[in-house]
Amino acid sequence: MRYNAGNIQSVSYALERLGASFEVTSDPEKIQTADKVIFPGVGEASTTMRFLQEKGLNHLIMSLQQPVLGVCLGM
């Protein structure tokens, strides 16, 4: 999930090394329909929350039914 914080490059690199198929996005529809979601971290919490709220992603994250992996701030 792209949300203006964090270690997306590190997580992307690790997934590429594993041969995993993935897409980095902040598109709510794509996140909602994904098989799994990785929510990477690193950043300042209030700035991140403001971005998530502006995009409506804060409510989306709480409603996800598929497996979600939160890393650092993403937890």
Secondary structure, DSSP 4 states (H G I P E B T S, - for coil): ---S-S-HHHHHHHHHHHT--------HHHHHH-SSEEE---S-HHHHHHHHHHHTHHHHHHH--S-EEE-GGG-
